[in-house]
Amino acid sequence: MRTSSDSTLPAYDALVLGAGIIGTSTALHLQQRGLSVCLVDWQAPGSGTSHGNAGLIERASVVPYSFPQSPLALLRYAANRQTDVHFQWRALPAMAGWLWRYWRESAPGPLEQAAQDMLPLIERCVTEHDALIQAAGLQNLVRAAGWIDIYREPAAFAAAAADARALAGRYGLQADVLDSAALAAREPALLPHARMAGGIHWLDPWTVSSPGKLVQGYADLFCRRGGTLIHADARSLRPNTSGGWQLATPDGDLQAAQAVIALGPDAPELFRPLGYALPLAHKRGYHLHFQPSPDAPPPRHPLCDSRAGFVLAPMEQGVRLTTGVELALPDAPINRIQLTRAERIARQYWPLGQAIEAEPWMGRRPCTPDMRPIISAAPRHPGLWFNFGHAHHGLTLGPASGRLLAEMMTGEPTFTHPAPYSAHRFL
Ligand SMILES: Cc1cc2nc3c(=O)[nH]c(=O)nc-3n(C[C@H](O)[C@H](O)[C@H](O)COP(=O)(O)OP(=O)(O)OC[C@H]3O[C@@H](n4cnc5c(N)ncnc54)[C@H](O)[C@@H]3O)c2cc1C
């Protein structure tokens, strides 16, 4: 962190606002292309949503997380008794327009288009992370052994196995379909009396044992390579008199030719005052760590219970239980209901020890209704750029999105056409 009290700070080629996985990756890619870059956050890098996720670099998530379509599923969710999705009734009127649009975009045709549009980013997620992991020396945080989707009910497992085979065939993914014996061999601590039906082991994804440390490690690499990291509030960003951008810091005004908004769920605090009505909503999610049980090790792989929407992931801090989606107003208090329900289900098949923290961590996934991020020039402000809205897959997509935006900002040929991610689609 900069500590100088000099009020005439050097001018940069680019300010990157937000040091989550998206901003930090963007800063590294701009720096790699020869720009002088200042990365700005009011917390330590990787302390926002990027801190607490399930740690999946999700190469197998080729179809975005969509809104359920079948009337039966909608009825089930309407009762608000599910573990994977929970909503605060008071939030629904405020979110109705956004949810309606999300529902329409989740119909088979638009969802297929969204999957095609996301594929160029998803396909590169592991290779782009790998380049940064090697350069930053963070191999100790990462495993290339995939994750396992587990099923208790035979019918649900049979349907998932058929879907997995089709998806793997279509997209060239590697998946082992495990019957109950094969699942028990791969995860020997699963409780035998739980009689699991089986699992799908997705082999292409990588997993991270501390996502926050990974981002901090990427930020350290950025600083080692000569980048500047500054602790400041990004909301003072203003156009300056020379056609660039300036930001007030306790040490004086920062000046730069270009600026990137990469504030994840807080991006509206900056783009709204600039006149952009982009539909960015939050889907909340929680985590809590558990000690491994005294007579069983942590899971060998992250285990996902798709029906209940949670992941049990072996992390540095313990076994991390991450929840599905909560729709709530920004000022809504923490609601432990999904954690409580998920813990009860998890204990039926996994020997968890005591909870480590008294209070859960809560994060906000920054989501657009068409399930694509916004990686784009700001339509009405030269030199201003957007990189946010990565929803359920921000950890996965950070380095690929950072590369794409850096290529756009420096006028390089882009590895994929950026049109599907343009802010223009909402304006
Ligand atoms: C429970 C849960 C599980 C998840 N699991 C996965 C997973 O397994 N794999 C995956 O790919 N994704 C996962 N995600 C999604 C992923 O975590 C997010 O998409 C991603 O972290 C978003 O990154 P970001 O950089 O856009 O935002 P953030 O990480 O939130 O970064 C934004 C940064 O901006 C800073 N900031 C905000 N306002 C200001 C301001 N005014 N001034 C200065 N700085 C500011 C914040 O301090 C923060 O550091 C999960 C999310 C949740 C909630």
The ligand as an ORCA input file, in Angstrom:
! r2SCAN-3c Opt
* xyz 0 1
  C     -21.301    -18.457     -1.702
  C     -20.616    -18.166     -3.025
  C     -19.948    -19.198     -3.702
  C     -19.321    -18.940     -4.916
  N     -18.590    -19.943     -5.520
  C     -17.921    -19.687     -6.685
  C     -17.077    -20.682     -7.267
  O     -16.879    -21.772     -6.716
  N     -16.463    -20.387     -8.436
  C     -16.626    -19.185     -9.063
  O     -16.077    -18.987    -10.141
  N     -17.350    -18.188     -8.495
  C     -18.007    -18.414     -7.323
  N     -18.768    -17.430     -6.736
  C     -18.889    -16.127     -7.426
  C     -17.632    -15.284     -7.256
  O     -17.209    -15.300     -5.902
  C     -17.902    -13.837     -7.711
  O     -18.447    -13.840     -9.016
  C     -16.601    -13.031     -7.757
  O     -15.938    -13.098     -6.524
  C     -16.859    -11.576     -8.138
  O     -15.589    -10.951     -8.157
  P     -15.434     -9.375     -8.308
  O     -13.985     -9.090     -8.399
  O     -16.321     -8.919     -9.413
  O     -16.078     -8.792     -6.956
  P     -15.428     -8.683     -5.510
  O     -14.612     -9.846     -5.164
  O     -16.552     -8.349     -4.578
  O     -14.445     -7.447     -5.643
  C     -14.903     -6.115     -5.673
  C     -13.911     -5.280     -4.893
  O     -14.335     -3.920     -4.956
  C     -14.038     -3.321     -3.697
  N     -14.883     -2.131     -3.529
  C     -16.239     -2.074     -3.503
  N     -16.635     -0.800     -3.365
  C     -15.513     -0.042     -3.274
  C     -15.280      1.338     -3.146
  N     -16.274      2.240     -3.061
  N     -14.008      1.772     -3.113
  C     -12.980      0.900     -3.199
  N     -13.140     -0.421     -3.337
  C     -14.400     -0.889     -3.390
  C     -14.323     -4.403     -2.681
  O     -13.618     -4.145     -1.486
  C     -13.848     -5.644     -3.418
  O     -12.513     -5.987     -3.078
  C     -19.389    -17.639     -5.513
  C     -20.041    -16.606     -4.820
  C     -20.639    -16.857     -3.590
  C     -21.317    -15.729     -2.872
*
